[in-house]
Amino acid sequence: MRKGQIVLVLVGLVLVMACAAFAQEPAKKDKILQINPIKETENVNKLEVEVTYALSKEYGPEVFISAVPLDQEGKEIKVTAAPEKIKKGMRMVKLSITYNGEEPSIQGKSIRINMYYLEARKENVFATNDFDYEKNWEKPADAKAKAPAPVPVIKAFKAEKSILTKGDCTVLRWEFTGEGTVSLNKEAVEGTSKKVCPEKTTKYVLVVTNKDGASAISTVSIRITPKK
């Protein structure tokens, strides 16, 4: 092969790899468009909001939206707000925010909405937007003396076998610290394991939520191969 042909082949490979990487990167069209506060409870430590977003395509990792209020200096206020998994398109989700800071009250200036995906249990934020919303976050009188529940931490979540032949089963096992309710793909489960028999390649999402609404999330995938 001539020198010029080798150069062309190498350039072609670089372009293919760049395109493949670009296809996995979030697009500029992925945006948080607006929020609409829909419910302030009688206890001024809670707020529900509707978030309108645009997600241009389905990515490999699952994508979530979360919310956090900011104080007058732009610092995050300590709250619990369970994230919501989102899908492709222009859609709307509801988020519930509960103040659990140490101060009896704190004045909020805005609410930050983040769009992110999980990678190695870390949040990779690729779209964010701050919306002006003044609110005095306070602990209810009967809760000011109570400490918030510990946030759950998932220490392990794995399958005994991650590759199955169609028709076979495996067992998912998990371990977490703290107390909370456990759901697997949005279905409540008891204990620390569950037998599953997926018919096709499936991603399982484990969510542990404490009594204050704080959640921990972890995922594992089972790949199905055809019978020989």
N, C-alpha and C positions, 0 to 999 in steps of 0.2 A: 504493500500500500504506500502511495506517495505521501510526502510530507503535507502537501495541501489537503489531501483527502483526510488525513489523520486530524488536522486542525478542524475541518468541517464536522467530523464525527464528534469531536470533543465539544465543540460549540453547541451542536444539537443536543448532546446529553445534558449540558448545563441548562439549556432552555427548558428541556422536559422537566428537570428537577425543580427549576424555579417555578414553572407553571403548577406542578404538583403541590409545592409548598404554598403557593398563593391560593390554591383552591381550598386549603385548610384554614387560611387566615380569615378572620371576620372581615366582612366588607364594610365600606364606609356607609352603606345604606342601612346598616344595623343601628337603630336609634331608639332612645326613649323619648317619646313625643310630648306627652303631657301627663299630669296627675290631677285627680279630682278628689279632694277629701269628701268622704260621703257619710262619716259617722264619728262624732265625738261622744264618747260615753259620758255618763254622769261623773265617773271618776276621771279627772283630767289627766290621768297618766296613760290614756289609750287613744288611739286614732286608727281609723280604717281609711285606706285610700284606694282609688282605682287608678291603675297605671296603663296608659296606652303606649304600645311599642310597635316597632317594625323590625322583623327579623327576615333577612333576605333569602336565607336557605337553611337546610338542615345540615348541621355540622356533625363530625364524628362524636365529640363530647356532648353530653347533654348541657343545655343552656338554662341558666336561672336568672331571676330578677330579685333583687333585695332592696330594702329601704333603710336609711338611717337619717335622723334629724341632725342638723348642725346648729351650734350655738351662735351667739353674736360675733364671735371671733372666727367662725368657720371651723371649729373643732367638733368632732363627732360626739353626740350625746349618747350615753350608755342606754341602750334599749334591747329588748328582745323582739325580733321580727323574723318569723320563719320565711325563708325564700320560697319562691314559686317557680316550678319548672315551666318553660315556655316553648311554644312551637313556631314554626315558620309562618310568616304572614304578618298582616297588621291586625293586632288583637289587643285584648284588654285583660288584665289580671287584677285581683284584689289582694292587698297586703294589709296585715294587721300589725300595728306598732305599739309596744308597751314600754313605758319608761321604767327603768329599774336602777337608776343612778343612786349614788350615795347622798347627794344633796337633797334636801326636802323639796326644792323646786329649782328649775333652771329655765331661762328664757330662750326659746328656739327661734332661729331666723329663717331657716330653709330646710328642705328635705332633699337628700341626695339619693338618687335611684341608680343602681349599678346593674349592668348586664354582664354576666360572667359565665365561664365554664370551669369545671373542676379538672385539675390535672395533678396527679400525685397528691390528692387531698388538699390542694391549694386552690384558692380562688384566683382565676386569671380574668381580670376585668378588661373588657374590650369596648365597652360603651358606657358612658356615665352622663348624668345631667342633674344640675341643682335647680330646684324650684323654690321660689320665695314662698314661705308659709310661716308666719309668726304664730307661735303657740307657747304658752307657759306650761311646761311639763312639771307636774307635781306628783308626789307620792300621795295616795289616798291616806286619810287619817289612820285607818286601821292597819296600814301596811308600812308606815314609816319606821316602826320598830322592828320590822321583820327583815331578815337578810334574804336576798334572792336565792332561788334554788341553784345549785351548781350546774353549769352548762355541761351536758353530756359530751363525752369524748369517745369516739369509736376507735378502739385500739387495734382491732383486727376484723376483717370481713373477707372470707375466702370460700372457695368451693373445693370439695375433696377432689373433684375432677373438673377441669375447665374445658375439656374437649370430650364430647360424647358422640356415640353413634346414635342415629335417630331411633327412638324407642327406649333408650336407656335413661337412667335416673342418676342423680347425685345429691349430695347433702351440702347445703350452705351453712356455714358456722360463723358466728360473730361474737365479739367481746367488746364491752364498753364500760366506761366508768360513769358514776352518777346514777340518778334514777330517772325513769321516763318510760313512755309508751313507745313500742317498736312497731314499725310498719315496713312491709316488703312489697315494693311496687304498689303502694297505696292500700294494701290490705293489712289489717292488724294481725300481728303474730305474737305468740307467747314463747318464752324460753329463749335459748341462744342458738337454735338450729332449726332448719326446715328442709325436708326432702322435696326436690323439684324434679319434674320430668318434662323439660321443654321440648316442644315439637319442632322448634326452629331456633336459630341462634338468637339468644335473648340477653339483654342487659338487665340486671337486678339492682334496684336502688333501695338501700337500707336507710331509714330515717328514724332517729331516736329523738323524741321531744319531751322536755321536762314540763312540769306543771305551769311554768311561766311562759311557755311557748318557744323557748330556745331549742334549737335543733342541731343535730350533727348528721351529716350525710356521707355515705360511702357507696361505691358501686363495684360490681363485679360482673363479668360477662361469661356466658357459657356458649361455646361454639359447637354446632351440630354438623356432623359429617354424615353423608349417605351410607346406607348399609352396602357392604361389598357383596 
